[in-house]
């Protein structure tokens, strides 16, 4: 998981925890479980080459998990709300 993706999860937790810390923990845990499923099951997601070459996205619970698939690993790049405007500036070519 990239540093920006880790920061995204912290932001998600912090936002939800303002109202319900227990729900925030369950929600972030669920997102992380979904990330493992993407890696373990080879869920390919949808190409997002218009943002960055090789970038893929998997929508889940009003969030979008952005990742790259390599021969030996899957790297989670970002975890953003589905309604956020997405552009190249939020994504690096390097993980």
C-alpha positions in Angstrom: 0.0 0.0 0.0 1.4 3.4 -1.0 1.8 6.2 1.5 -1.0 8.3 -0.1 -3.3 5.3 0.2 -2.4 4.9 3.9 -3.1 8.6 4.4 -6.5 8.2 2.6 -7.5 5.5 5.1 -6.5 7.6 8.0 -8.5 10.5 6.6 -11.5 8.2 6.1 -11.2 6.9 9.6 -10.8 10.4 11.1 -13.9 11.8 9.3 -16.2 8.9 10.2 -14.8 8.7 13.8 -16.0 12.2 14.5 -19.5 10.8 14.8 -18.9 7.1 15.4 -15.4 5.7 16.2 -16.6 2.1 16.2 -18.2 2.4 12.8 -15.0 4.1 11.5 -12.9 1.2 12.5 -15.3 -1.4 11.0 -15.5 0.6 7.8 -11.7 0.9 7.3 -11.2 -2.7 8.3 -13.7 -3.6 5.6 -11.9 -1.5 3.0 -8.6 -3.2 3.9 -10.2 -6.7 3.6 -11.4 -5.7 0.1 -7.9 -4.7 -0.8 -6.6 -8.1 0.1 -9.4 -9.7 -2.0 -8.3 -7.6 -5.0 -4.7 -8.9 -4.5 -5.6 -12.5 -3.7 -8.3 -13.1 -6.2 -6.8 -11.0 -9.0 -9.8 -8.7 -9.3 -8.8 -6.7 -12.3 -11.0 -3.6 -11.8 -11.5 -1.1 -14.5 -8.6 0.6 -16.4 -8.0 4.2 -15.6 -5.2 4.8 -18.1 -6.7 8.3 -18.8 -5.5 9.2 -15.3 -2.1 7.3 -15.3 -0.9 4.5 -17.4 -1.5 1.1 -15.8 -3.8 2.5 -13.1 -7.0 0.5 -12.3 -10.0 1.2 -10.1 -12.4 -1.0 -8.1 -15.5 0.7 -6.7 -16.5 -0.4 -3.2 -18.9 1.1 -0.6 -18.9 4.6 -2.2 -15.1 4.6 -2.4 -12.9 3.8 -5.3 -9.8 1.7 -4.7 -7.1 2.7 -7.2 -4.3 0.2 -7.8 -1.7 -1.2 -10.1 -1.1 -4.8 -10.9 2.5 -6.1 -11.4 3.8 -9.6 -12.0 4.7 -10.1 -8.4 2.3 -7.8 -6.5 -0.6 -5.4 -6.4 0.0 -1.9 -5.1 -2.9 0.1 -3.7 -2.3 3.6 -4.9 -5.2 5.6 -3.4 -8.6 5.1 -1.7 -10.9 8.0 -2.6 -14.6 8.8 -2.3 -16.5 8.0 -5.5 -17.7 11.5 -5.9 -14.2 13.1 -5.7 -12.9 14.8 -8.8 -10.0 12.7 -10.0 -7.0 14.1 -12.0 -3.4 13.1 -12.7 -2.1 15.3 -10.0 -3.4 13.0 -7.3 -1.5 10.0 -8.8 2.2 9.4 -9.2 3.7 7.2 -11.9 5.7 5.6 -9.1 4.3 3.6 -6.2 
